[in-house]
Each structure stands twice: as C-alpha cells, then as structure tokens.
Amino acid sequence: MSFNHTSVMLMPAVDLLNVRKGGVYVDGTLGGGGHSEEILRRLDGTGRLYGIDRDQDALAAASARLEGAGNFTAIRGNFHDVRELLAERGIEKIDGMMIDLGVSSYQLDTAERGFSYHADAPLDMRMDRDQPLTAADIVNTWSKEELTRILRDYAEEKWAARIADMILEHRERKPIETTAELVACVDAAIPKKIRMQENGHSARRTFQALRIAVNDELAPLRRAIEDMAGLLVPGGRLAVITFHSLEDRIVKQTLRTLANPCTCPPKIPVCICGKKPVVRVLGGGGIKPEAEEIARNPRARSAMLRGCEKL
C-alpha cells in the first residue's frame, strides 16, 4: 500500500513557524512529508530541514517525496529525543520545529498495522515496528488494574473496569490476537443501549488508550516540549498539533509554564523566585481547523494547533 496521508492544518502550522530563509528547521513527526514539503518550499533551497520519524514506512515515503531537496535530512528516531538526535549531527540551535501528534492516515488505513477498529487485523499498534511491545502483549499480559488505569488515564473511558474484566475473561479462553476480538470485548462490556447513543465507535477510546500505552506517547511529552523550546534561537518558533484532550492539556500547560514560570505566591508584589519567561504563547487559546478543511478531511475535526516563540 502506498503511503497516503493528508496533512492536517498544513498552512496554519507552517504559517505559525514563520519560516525564515537560511534557517534550520525540524519536522519532528515527518509522516508522509506534507508539512516538510511546505517548509522546504519556503526555505527555497536555503537552510536545512531535518525530518524525524520512528516509522520506517513514513521515512521511506517522505524521503522519496522530498529526495529532490538538497537541504533535507531524514532521521529515524523519536521526537522525544530531539536534543540528542540533533546533537549527534552537530546541531545545537534551530529556528523552528513542529510536531503533529496524530496517527497518520496510512497507519489507520493499513489494516495490518492494527491501529483501526474498523478492520480485522493483528493487534499491533506499534509506530516503530522494531520495538518489542505490541497492543496484543498489553491486553494479554497486563493485570486488570493496569488495563483499567490506562483506559481511564489515556482515554477517560467510563467503562474501563468492565472492559478490563471482559479482556481478562476472553484471554482466559484464548489470547486476544486481533482487533476484532478486542472490539468484541468492548462491545460485551458496554451495554448496547449506551453503544447506540455513542457519537462514534464505542471502541475508539480503548484503541486510543492502547496506542498511547504501546508507543509511550504522553509521559515524555512535557519534557520533549521543554527540550524543543530550549533548542530554539530567539525568535524561533514551535508549532504543535494535537488530536485529543489529554495531549492537548499537556501541551497547553507546558507552554503556559514556559511563558510564565514564576512560582511566587500571587500576593507577593515583586517576583523573588527569579524564574523568567522563556517563550511567548502564540495563537491565544489554540487554533482550530477551518470548517472547509474538516469537510474535506473529517480526521481534522479534533485537531488543535498551539505554538510559541522563543524570547
């Protein structure tokens, strides 16, 4: 299957970066290369763009798409490790960076990757297919308490405990090996009347929680954003696209703290903690996709764009 992906909030995200010719930029979630292609167009043959992704299929597709650009370098890795990945290449400061935290259309639409609850496939969900942990490993070996925790913490699933019970009941008979078997566990746990009232598939939260757990998406995010902000030169910008409330909350709170790190009690008239703002927040309360984009690409409907500029 060819790597097809429609970049979400393409122009708003790249506009927010305010790309400067001759600058050094990083696309931390390269995907199909859509955002990178637009950044390179604005660099107009100058500067350098580094594209990071842990998915080999994404790296191969984006490299083929952008092979004509002499100022593009693809890096296999995780944007959580951006400081180390760039340091290995002698880069200490950058003019801008963006990350798109969504699952790519390719990953969702390629059944054998196991991200989608719409197709029956092996229960995988790894973005980096060289890592050992899969979604099947989690549902078949983790305790009821651990399963309940990730369903609650990573998906705010009200039926977390019942779904965990059904998973344990199923795996006592046979291992849960496919997405369809997992969907059946969710359907058995949530009453049909409730499922019929759902706005969307009842398994979507369970799949979200497992994907986050498999790929360790949330725990390192705060530190990664702090590292990205630390890499920026004065006037450099960071753009982040999120797709669910949990990651968006982390991004929003981290940017706010970087913009206002003072820990002094509110009633103290003069700051004595000595902590100075690192960035200014861009885009106010966040930027949502235009209605036209959502109509063209329904997967954009939950997207939120946030950004900051280094002081």
C-alpha positions as CSV (number, residue, x, y, z in Angstrom):
1,M,0.0,0.0,0.0
2,S,1.4,3.5,-0.9
3,F,1.9,5.9,2.0
4,N,-1.1,8.3,1.6
5,H,-1.7,10.9,4.2
6,T,-3.5,14.2,4.2
7,S,-1.6,16.7,6.3
8,V,-3.8,18.4,8.9
9,M,-3.7,22.2,9.3
10,L,-0.9,22.3,6.7
11,M,-0.8,26.0,6.0
12,P,-1.8,27.2,9.5
13,A,1.0,25.2,11.1
14,V,3.7,26.2,8.7
15,D,2.5,29.8,8.8
16,L,2.9,29.8,12.6
17,L,6.5,28.7,12.1
18,N,7.2,31.9,10.2
19,V,9.9,30.1,8.1
20,R,13.0,32.2,7.5
21,K,15.3,31.5,4.6
22,G,18.6,30.1,5.7
23,G,17.1,28.8,8.9
24,V,17.4,25.3,10.5
25,Y,14.0,23.6,11.0
26,V,12.8,20.3,12.3
27,D,9.7,18.3,11.5
28,G,9.5,16.0,14.5
29,T,6.7,13.8,13.1
30,L,7.7,13.5,9.4
31,G,4.8,11.2,8.3
32,G,4.2,11.5,4.6
33,G,6.2,14.7,4.4
34,G,3.4,17.1,3.7
35,H,4.4,19.7,6.3
36,S,8.1,19.2,5.4
37,E,7.4,19.8,1.7
38,E,5.8,23.2,2.5
39,I,8.7,24.2,4.9
40,L,11.2,23.3,2.2
41,R,9.2,25.3,-0.4
42,R,9.5,28.4,1.9
43,L,13.2,27.8,2.6
44,D,13.7,27.9,-1.2
45,G,16.9,25.9,-1.3
46,T,18.4,27.6,1.7
47,G,19.0,26.4,5.3
48,R,18.3,22.9,6.4
49,L,15.3,20.8,7.3
50,Y,15.5,17.6,9.5
51,G,12.6,15.2,9.4
52,I,12.3,12.8,12.3
53,D,10.0,9.7,12.4
54,R,10.1,6.3,14.1
55,D,8.0,4.6,11.4
56,Q,10.2,3.2,8.7
57,D,7.4,3.3,6.1
58,A,7.0,7.0,6.8
59,L,10.7,7.7,6.4
60,A,10.9,5.8,3.2
61,A,7.8,7.6,1.7
62,A,8.8,11.0,2.8
63,S,12.4,10.6,1.6
64,A,11.2,9.6,-1.8
65,R,8.8,12.5,-1.9
66,L,11.5,15.0,-0.8
67,E,14.5,13.5,-2.5
68,G,14.9,16.4,-4.9
69,A,15.6,18.8,-2.0
70,G,19.3,19.0,-1.3
71,N,18.7,20.6,2.1
72,F,16.6,17.8,3.7
73,T,17.8,15.1,6.0
74,A,15.6,12.2,7.3
75,I,16.3,10.8,10.7
76,R,14.9,7.6,12.2
77,G,14.0,8.3,15.8
78,N,11.5,9.7,18.2
79,F,11.0,13.5,18.6
80,H,11.1,12.9,22.3
81,D,14.9,12.5,21.8
82,V,15.3,15.5,19.5
83,R,18.1,17.1,21.5
84,E,20.2,14.0,21.3
85,L,19.3,13.3,17.7
86,L,20.4,16.8,16.6
87,A,23.5,16.9,18.8
88,E,24.7,13.7,17.0
89,R,24.6,15.8,13.8
90,G,26.3,18.9,15.4
91,I,23.1,20.9,15.7
92,E,22.7,22.9,18.9
93,K,20.1,25.5,18.0
94,I,17.2,25.6,15.5
95,D,15.0,28.3,14.0
96,G,11.8,26.3,14.3
97,M,10.2,22.9,14.9
98,M,6.8,21.4,14.5
99,I,5.2,18.1,15.6
100,D,1.9,16.6,14.5
101,L,0.8,14.2,17.2
102,G,-1.9,12.4,15.2
103,V,-1.8,8.9,13.8
104,S,-1.3,9.1,10.0
105,S,-4.0,8.1,7.5
106,Y,-1.6,5.5,6.2
107,Q,-1.3,3.9,9.7
108,L,-5.0,3.9,10.2
109,D,-5.8,2.6,6.7
110,T,-3.2,-0.1,6.6
111,A,-5.1,-2.8,8.4
112,E,-2.1,-5.0,9.3
113,R,-0.7,-2.2,11.4
114,G,-3.6,-2.8,13.9
115,F,-4.5,0.8,14.6
116,S,-8.0,0.7,13.3
117,Y,-11.1,-0.8,14.9
118,H,-12.9,-0.8,11.5
119,A,-10.8,-3.7,10.1
120,D,-10.0,-7.1,11.5
121,A,-6.2,-7.4,11.7
122,P,-3.4,-8.4,14.1
123,L,-3.5,-6.4,17.3
124,D,-0.2,-4.4,16.9
125,M,-0.3,-0.6,17.0
126,R,3.4,-0.1,17.0
127,M,4.7,3.1,15.3
128,D,8.2,1.7,15.4
129,R,7.8,-2.0,14.3
130,D,11.2,-2.8,15.7
131,Q,10.1,-2.3,19.3
132,P,9.0,-5.5,21.1
133,L,5.9,-4.3,22.9
134,T,2.6,-4.6,21.0
135,A,-1.1,-4.0,21.8
136,A,-1.6,-7.8,21.9
137,D,1.2,-8.0,24.6
138,I,-0.6,-5.5,26.8
139,V,-4.1,-7.0,26.6
140,N,-2.8,-10.5,27.1
141,T,-0.3,-9.9,29.9
142,W,-1.1,-6.8,31.9
143,S,-3.2,-7.0,35.1
144,K,-6.8,-5.9,35.4
145,E,-5.6,-2.9,37.5
146,E,-3.1,-1.8,34.8
147,L,-5.6,-2.2,32.0
148,T,-8.2,-0.2,33.9
149,R,-5.6,2.5,34.6
150,I,-4.6,3.1,31.0
151,L,-8.2,3.1,29.8
152,R,-9.1,5.7,32.4
153,D,-5.9,7.8,32.2
154,Y,-5.3,7.7,28.5
155,A,-8.9,7.7,27.2
156,E,-11.1,8.8,30.0
157,E,-13.1,5.6,29.5
158,K,-16.1,5.4,31.9
159,W,-16.4,1.7,31.3
160,A,-12.7,1.0,32.0
161,A,-13.1,-1.6,34.7
162,R,-15.8,-3.6,32.8
163,I,-13.8,-3.6,29.6
164,A,-10.8,-4.8,31.6
165,D,-13.0,-7.6,33.1
166,M,-14.1,-8.7,29.6
167,I,-10.5,-8.7,28.3
168,L,-9.4,-10.9,31.2
169,E,-12.4,-13.2,30.7
170,H,-11.7,-13.5,26.9
171,R,-8.0,-14.2,27.4
172,E,-8.7,-17.0,29.9
173,R,-10.3,-18.9,27.0
174,K,-7.8,-17.8,24.3
175,P,-5.3,-15.0,23.7
176,I,-6.7,-11.8,22.2
177,E,-4.8,-11.6,18.9
178,T,-6.9,-9.4,16.6
179,T,-8.6,-6.0,16.5
180,A,-12.0,-7.7,16.0
181,E,-11.5,-9.7,19.2
182,L,-10.7,-6.6,21.1
183,V,-13.8,-4.8,19.7
184,A,-15.9,-7.8,20.8
185,C,-14.6,-7.3,24.3
186,V,-15.5,-3.7,24.3
187,D,-19.0,-4.4,22.9
188,A,-19.6,-7.0,25.6
189,A,-18.6,-4.6,28.3
190,I,-20.7,-1.6,27.2
191,P,-24.5,-2.1,27.2
192,K,-25.9,-2.0,23.7
193,K,-28.2,0.9,24.6
194,I,-25.2,3.0,25.6
195,R,-23.3,2.0,22.5
196,M,-26.2,3.0,20.3
197,Q,-26.1,6.5,21.8
198,E,-22.3,6.9,21.2
199,N,-21.1,9.6,18.9
200,G,-18.6,7.4,17.1
201,H,-17.5,3.8,17.6
202,S,-17.6,2.6,21.2
203,A,-14.1,1.0,20.8
204,R,-12.3,4.2,19.8
205,R,-11.3,5.2,23.3
206,T,-9.9,1.7,24.1
207,F,-7.9,1.8,20.9
208,Q,-6.6,5.2,21.7
209,A,-5.5,4.2,25.2
210,L,-3.7,1.1,23.9
211,R,-2.0,3.1,21.2
212,I,-0.8,5.6,23.7
213,A,0.5,2.9,26.0
214,V,2.2,0.9,23.2
215,N,4.0,4.0,21.9
216,D,4.6,5.8,25.3
217,E,3.1,8.9,23.8
218,L,2.2,11.0,26.9
219,A,4.8,10.5,29.6
220,P,7.8,12.1,27.8
221,L,5.7,14.9,26.1
222,R,6.2,17.6,28.6
223,R,10.0,17.2,28.8
224,A,10.1,17.0,25.0
225,I,8.3,20.3,24.6
226,E,10.7,21.9,27.1
227,D,13.7,20.5,25.1
228,M,12.3,21.8,21.8
229,A,11.8,25.3,23.3
230,G,15.3,25.1,24.7
231,L,16.7,24.4,21.2
232,L,15.1,27.5,19.7
233,V,17.1,30.6,18.9
234,P,15.5,33.9,20.0
235,G,12.5,34.5,17.7
236,G,12.4,30.8,16.8
237,R,9.0,29.1,16.9
238,L,7.4,25.8,17.9
239,A,4.1,24.5,16.4
240,V,2.3,21.6,17.9
241,I,-0.8,19.9,16.5
242,T,-2.8,17.7,19.0
243,F,-5.8,15.4,18.5
244,H,-7.2,14.6,21.9
245,S,-7.7,16.4,25.2
246,L,-5.0,14.6,27.1
247,E,-2.1,15.5,25.0
248,D,-3.5,19.0,24.3
249,R,-3.7,19.6,28.0
250,I,0.0,18.7,28.4
251,V,1.0,21.0,25.5
252,K,-1.1,23.9,26.8
253,Q,0.1,23.6,30.4
254,T,3.7,23.2,29.4
255,L,3.6,26.3,27.1
256,R,1.9,28.3,29.7
257,T,4.6,27.4,32.3
258,L,7.4,28.3,29.9
259,A,5.7,31.6,29.3
260,N,5.0,32.3,32.9
261,P,7.3,30.1,35.1
262,C,7.1,32.3,38.2
263,T,6.3,30.3,41.3
264,C,5.9,33.2,43.8
265,P,2.7,33.4,45.7
266,P,0.1,35.6,43.9
267,K,0.0,38.2,46.6
268,I,3.7,39.0,46.6
269,P,4.1,42.3,44.7
270,V,7.6,41.6,43.3
271,C,8.9,38.3,41.9
272,I,11.6,36.8,44.1
273,C,11.8,33.3,42.6
274,G,13.9,34.6,39.7
275,K,12.3,32.5,37.1
276,K,12.0,34.4,33.8
277,P,9.7,33.7,30.8
278,V,11.3,31.5,28.1
279,V,8.6,31.9,25.4
280,R,5.5,33.8,24.5
281,V,2.5,31.8,23.6
282,L,1.1,32.2,20.0
283,G,-2.5,31.6,18.8
284,G,-4.2,32.6,22.1
285,G,-6.3,29.6,23.2
286,G,-5.3,27.5,20.3
287,I,-6.2,27.4,16.6
288,K,-8.8,25.0,15.2
289,P,-9.2,23.8,11.6
290,E,-11.4,25.8,9.3
291,A,-14.8,24.2,8.5
292,E,-13.7,23.8,4.9
293,E,-10.8,21.6,6.0
294,I,-12.9,19.5,8.3
295,A,-15.4,18.9,5.4
296,R,-12.5,17.9,3.1
297,N,-10.8,15.8,5.8
298,P,-13.0,14.7,8.7
299,R,-10.0,13.4,10.6
300,A,-9.0,17.0,11.2
301,R,-12.1,17.7,13.3
302,S,-10.4,17.2,16.6
303,A,-7.1,18.9,15.8
304,M,-5.8,21.8,17.8
305,L,-2.8,23.9,16.9
306,R,-0.7,25.6,19.6
307,G,2.6,27.4,19.4
308,C,5.2,29.6,21.0
309,E,8.0,32.0,20.1
310,K,11.4,32.0,21.9
311,L,12.1,35.2,23.8
